[in-house]
Amino acid sequence: MDTTDQRLKLNESVENEAELYNHLMHVATYQFAARLASGKKILDYGCGSGYGAHLLSATAFHVTGVDLDESAVRYARDKYHADNLMYKLIPEVTNEKFDIISSFQVIEHVRDDKAFIEKLKSMLNPGGCILISTPDKKNRLFRFIQKPWNIYHLREYSVKSLDELLKPHFSRVEILKIGSTTDLVKEEISRTKKQRLISLPFTLFIYPNAVRVFMLNLAATLFQLTKKIASTPFHTAKKISTTPFHTAKKISTTPFQLDKEISSKETKSGTMPDIAESFKVKNSVKDIEISADAKLNTDLLAVCYID
């Protein structure tokens, strides 16, 4: 699969607490949706590698996972199967209606978020609901002065701005917070606060998006070059285990536009390396909290209903 995308795969190695937290958070979000999906016809819009659509198929009547990326759809078809599950490219979905539509970690990538909401709503059966998750910019960006440091995000939302976007389109909207009561969420919040500070010179609100992306990529390239030089003593060629910044994968080693992604390198055993084994033992998806009252959170989940 394209290494520059933002699509998460399961059963791959994680190397630090931030990666584990985000792995668990993605799974918990789909488990929340699965509890609403029993006996329903589901559309997973932006299904990526397909693991979430497959999880939903365990309780749903039928699930259709859709994505713009052909390689993602091919991967999903090869990896995740069920009799009540299919995958399509987004343009292939025409004149279909669904009881529930899930769209997780997508809206921050689209240019026209209002048109995006209306498109999803047009595919919803009466009495249905749409579930939308997205990062909470509260700890990610400085208010008023900063654009996203993730180069793939066109905008990010607060509880207030997400609620204001969605309410005109639905009869009822509930904004929930996704977080944890464990130290895992504290590590992730600390990481994103560092990211916003380090990236501030390159992400000021006055910059057009093209300039922002260019500056972030340039800073990332310079950082990697500096790291490579510093890691090569006496000018001796040495293999450096790093990930280019624009791939948005290795959270722990790159300080700019990277975000909450699992490493794209698959392991034969599907187990985590020793560095993360203690995190895995101490924490599970049960430690993820999704509620309106979560005190420490990183992301938001909007549940939107129509009559």
MARTIVEX-951116 format. One line per 2 residues: number of its first residue (from 1); their letters; for each residue x, y, z of C-alpha. Coordinates in steps of 0.1 Angstrom, whole numbers, plus 2048, in hexadecimal, padded with zeros to 3 digits. Layout:
// residues N
NUM) A) X:Y:Z  ...;
// end
This chain:
// residues 307
1) MD) 800:800:800  80B:824:7F9;
3) TT) 823:82E:815  818:852:813;
5) DQ) 7F4:84C:81D  7E4:84F:83F;
7) RL) 7D4:82C:83F  7D9:816:85E;
9) KL) 7DF:7F1:85D  7DA:7D9:87A;
11) NE) 7F1:7BE:887  811:7D1:87F;
13) SV) 82D:7DC:895  82A:7FA:8AC;
15) EN) 84A:809:8BB  83E:821:8D5;
17) EA) 821:82B:8EB  813:845:8D2;
19) EL) 810:82B:8B7  800:812:8CF;
21) YN) 7E7:82C:8DB  7DC:835:8B8;
23) HL) 7DA:810:8AE  7C2:80A:8CC;
25) MH) 7AF:82A:8C6  7A7:820:8A2;
27) VA) 79B:7FE:8AD  786:80C:8C9;
29) TY) 775:824:8B1  76A:808:89B;
31) QF) 75F:7F3:8B8  749:810:8C3;
33) AA) 73A:811:8A0  735:7EB:8A0;
35) RL) 71E:7EE:8BF  707:804:8AA;
37) AS) 70A:7EF:88B  6F7:7D0:895;
39) GK) 6E0:7C4:879  6E7:7E5:865;
41) KI) 6F3:7ED:842  714:7FF:847;
43) LD) 72A:815:831  74E:81A:83D;
45) YG) 758:839:829  77E:83B:827;
47) CG) 784:817:832  7A9:816:82B;
49) SG) 7B8:7F4:830  796:7E5:839;
51) YG) 79C:7D9:85C  780:7F0:86A;
53) AH) 766:7E5:850  76E:7C1:858;
55) LL) 769:7C8:87D  747:7D7:876;
57) SA) 73D:7B9:861  73D:7A4:881;
59) TA) 71C:7B5:88C  70E:7C6:86E;
61) FH) 6F6:7B8:854  70D:7C4:838;
63) VT) 72B:7DB:836  739:7ED:818;
65) GV) 75C:7FC:81C  766:817:803;
67) DL) 786:82B:7FD  795:841:7E2;
69) DE) 7B5:82D:7E1  7B5:80F:7CA;
71) SA) 7D2:7FF:7DC  7C0:802:7FE;
73) VR) 7A1:7F1:7EF  7B6:7D5:7E0;
75) YA) 7C8:7D0:802  7A6:7CF:814;
77) RD) 798:7B6:7FC  7B6:79F:800;
79) KY) 7B9:7A2:825  796:7A4:834;
81) HA) 779:78E:829  756:787:834;
83) DN) 736:77D:823  725:79D:82C;
85) LM) 743:7B4:823  74E:7C4:802;
87) YK) 766:7DF:7F8  762:7F9:7DD;
89) LI) 772:819:7D0  75E:837:7DB;
91) PE) 752:840:7B7  743:81D:7B5;
93) VT) 72A:824:7D0  70B:832:7BF;
95) NE) 6E6:835:7C9  6EC:820:7E8;
97) KF) 6DE:828:80B  6EC:81D:82D;
99) DI) 6E0:81B:851  701:826:85F;
101) IS) 71F:837:84F  741:837:860;
103) SF) 75C:84F:855  77A:84E:86C;
105) QV) 798:866:869  78C:872:846;
107) IE) 77B:894:84A  79C:8A6:852;
109) HV) 7A9:89C:830  78C:8A9:81A;
111) RD) 78C:8CB:80A  767:8D3:80E;
113) DK) 75B:8C5:82F  737:8D2:82B;
115) AF) 733:8C1:809  743:8A2:818;
117) IE) 729:8A1:834  70C:8A6:81B;
119) KL) 719:88A:805  71A:872:823;
121) KS) 6F7:87D:82E  6E9:877:80B;
123) ML) 6F2:852:80E  6E1:84E:830;
125) NP) 6C0:83D:836  6A6:84F:84B;
127) GG) 6AD:84A:86F  6D1:842:868;
129) CI) 6F1:850:877  714:85B:86C;
131) LI) 733:855:881  750:86D:87B;
133) ST) 771:86C:88E  78D:886:88A;
135) PD) 7AA:893:89F  7A1:8AC:8BA;
137) KK) 7B7:8CA:8B3  7B6:8D5:8D8;
139) NR) 7D9:8C8:8E0  7E6:8C6:8BC;
141) LF) 7E5:8EB:8B0  7E8:90D:8BF;
143) RF) 7C6:91E:8BD  7C1:938:8A1;
145) IQ) 7E5:939:894  7ED:915:889;
147) KP) 7E4:8FE:86C  7E9:8D8:86E;
149) WN) 80C:8CB:870  800:8AB:860;
151) IY) 805:8B2:83B  7E7:89D:832;
153) HL) 7CE:8B0:848  7BE:8CF:838;
155) RE) 7AE:8D9:859  7A8:8CB:87C;
157) YS) 78A:8CF:893  782:8D8:8B7;
159) VK) 762:8CC:8C9  752:8ED:8C1;
161) SL) 75C:8F0:89C  752:8CC:895;
163) DE) 731:8D1:8A6  72B:8F1:893;
165) LL) 733:8E0:872  71C:8C2:878;
167) KP) 6FD:8D0:889  6EE:8E2:86B;
169) HF) 6ED:8C1:858  6DE:8A9:872;
171) SR) 6C1:8A7:88A  6D8:89E:8A7;
173) VE) 6FE:89E:8AC  711:890:8C9;
175) IL) 737:897:8CB  74A:87D:8DF;
177) KI) 76F:87E:8EA  787:861:8E3;
179) GS) 7A2:85D:8FD  7AE:848:91A;
181) TT) 7B2:848:93F  7D5:838:93C;
183) DL) 7F7:848:937  7F5:83F:912;
185) VK) 7DF:85D:90A  7F6:873:91E;
187) EE) 813:868:908  800:870:8E8;
189) IS) 7F5:892:8F5  818:89A:8FE;
191) RT) 824:890:8DC  80B:8A5:8C9;
193) KK) 813:8C3:8DF  837:8C0:8D6;
195) QR) 82E:8BD:8B1  81A:8DD:8B2;
197) LI) 836:8F0:8C1  852:8E2:8AA;
199) SL) 83D:8E7:88B  82F:90A:893;
201) PF) 847:91D:87D  83C:909:85F;
203) TL) 816:908:866  80C:92C:86D;
205) FI) 7E8:934:862  7F5:94E:849;
207) YP) 805:934:833  7F1:925:816;
209) NA) 7EF:8FF:818  808:8FA:7FC;
211) VR) 822:90F:80E  81A:8FD:82F;
213) VF) 820:8DB:81F  83F:8E6:80D;
215) ML) 84E:8F4:82D  846:8D5:841;
217) NL) 855:8BE:827  874:8D4:825;
219) AA) 878:8D4:84A  873:8AE:84B;
221) TL) 88D:8A8:830  8A6:8BE:842;
223) FQ) 8A0:8AC:862  8A5:88A:852;
225) LT) 8C5:896:841  8D2:8A3:862;
227) KK) 8CA:883:873  8DA:86E:858;
229) IA) 8FA:882:85A  8FB:881:880;
231) ST) 8F6:85B:87F  912:855:866;
233) PF) 934:858:879  954:85F:865;
235) HT) 940:861:845  93C:83C:844;
237) AK) 91D:830:832  904:822:84A;
239) KI) 8E0:816:846  8C9:82D:859;
241) ST) 8A8:820:864  891:83E:85F;
243) TP) 871:847:84E  86E:866:837;
245) FH) 858:880:846  83F:881:82A;
247) TA) 836:85D:831  825:867:852;
249) KK) 82D:846:862  849:845:87C;
251) IS) 83B:859:899  858:857:8B1;
253) TT) 875:862:89A  867:87F:885;
255) PF) 85B:8A0:894  847:8B2:87A;
257) QL) 828:8A8:866  826:884:872;
259) DK) 807:877:882  7F7:859:893;
261) EI) 800:83D:87B  80B:819:880;
263) SS) 82C:810:86F  826:803:84B;
265) KE) 83F:7E7:84F  82D:7C6:855;
267) TK) 83C:7AB:86B  83A:786:864;
269) SG) 82F:77E:887  817:79C:88B;
271) TM) 826:7A3:8AD  834:7C2:8BC;
273) PD) 859:7C7:8C1  868:7C7:8E4;
275) IA) 868:7ED:8E7  842:7ED:8E7;
277) ES) 83A:7CC:8F8  836:7DB:91A;
279) FK) 81D:7F4:90C  80A:7D8:8FC;
281) VK) 808:7C4:91C  7FD:7E2:931;
283) NS) 7E3:7F0:919  7C7:7E4:904;
285) VK) 7AA:7F1:8F0  795:7F0:910;
287) DI) 7AA:80D:91C  79C:824:901;
289) EI) 780:83A:90D  765:849:8F6;
291) SA) 74E:860:908  742:884:909;
293) DA) 753:888:92B  776:87A:924;
295) KL) 78F:890:935  7AD:888:921;
297) NT) 7A7:883:8FC  7B8:885:8DA;
299) DL) 79C:880:8C2  777:887:8BD;
301) LA) 75A:871:8B2  73B:881:8A4;
303) VC) 71A:86C:8A4  702:87D:88C;
305) YI) 6DD:873:888  6C2:87B:86F;
307) D) 69D:876:874;
// end
